[in-house]
Amino acid sequence: MACRIGELVLGCRDPEVLARFWCEVLDFVVLDRAEDYIEIGPREGFGGPQPTIVLSRRDEPEKGKSRLHIDVNPTDRDQDAELERLLALGARPADIGQTGEEQWHVLADPEDNVFCLLKARIPEL
């Protein structure tokens, strides 16, 4: 029996801001909320084909570079159109030393968590 990713946990200063951002980016909804975290995911909830994301309040950034980042793929438009949408939602270009020849865009969310917009379209679930 194999394991499956059920949720991703992202430490952040303001879970509300990131929940709004990532819900718009991924077409997710808020599934659970407590004083120190918000869980977002697909409308079907936890346990479906997509993992949920837990945005966990951290007042101080954790030491060292995060070893996890999110890659997203467009589903209903090409990469350029999706890039425009993400920038309008508050994403910003991020420089992590890429050459400019990559097939993906490196972006940062409203709290500077780096994520990548990949070129390949994947079907909506």
Protein Blocks (a to p, Z undefined) as FASTA:
>chain_A
ZZddfbdcdddfblmlmmmmmmmmnopacfbdcfkbccdddfkbghiabdcddddddfba
cehjdfbdcddddfkbcfklmmmmmmmnopacddehiahlacbdcdddfkopacdddfbd
cddZZ
